[in-house]
């Protein structure tokens, strides 16, 4: 388990502290780190001065060799020529995006199809909110999304038929897949280029 010390600043009292950072998580070798990541323990820290809970912000590589999945959390624009043979690679900018990608792939779903599902669902919902995938209740079951509304988190169930329809949209538009770089950011902005283009 490779760790390093990272300087962080409390968002409430501005004191500078050092925390233990985990720049690389290999979930097959260290499954306990995945659990700590998903429950929020790994990327949050409490200020010893004012007790404020803060989000740790540092680049992180998430590797799941069982799923052949490589996720890179970084706010910097990254460019890579290739990723490990047979791996699916994605870049995310926020911890929330990282956790959502893990949940999508752990559910056996495609993140591009999920982005299309979010777009279709938002059109029907008629609200300008940011949907996040939360879970699915097994194959051919409903999917649950969350979104902030009126100061609280709302949950929205969507039938799996929406996922199947959106997978059909992707299948009929192979240029979407052919345009992907070695380390794409698959999110609302990426999908917006296809919808407005």
Secondary structure as GFF3:
##gff-version 3
##sequence-region A 1 197
A	DSSP	beta_strand	4	9	.	.	.	ID=ss1
A	DSSP	beta_strand	16	21	.	.	.	ID=ss2
A	DSSP	beta_strand	24	26	.	.	.	ID=ss3
A	DSSP	alpha_helix	31	38	.	.	.	ID=ss4
A	DSSP	beta_strand	44	46	.	.	.	ID=ss5
A	DSSP	beta_strand	53	55	.	.	.	ID=ss6
A	DSSP	beta_strand	60	64	.	.	.	ID=ss7
A	DSSP	beta_strand	69	73	.	.	.	ID=ss8
A	DSSP	beta_strand	88	92	.	.	.	ID=ss9
A	DSSP	alpha_helix	95	106	.	.	.	ID=ss10
A	DSSP	alpha_helix	111	125	.	.	.	ID=ss11
A	DSSP	beta_strand	132	136	.	.	.	ID=ss12
A	DSSP	beta_strand	143	149	.	.	.	ID=ss13
A	DSSP	beta_strand	152	158	.	.	.	ID=ss14
A	DSSP	alpha_helix	160	171	.	.	.	ID=ss15
A	DSSP	alpha_helix	174	178	.	.	.	ID=ss16
A	DSSP	alpha_helix	188	196	.	.	.	ID=ss17
###
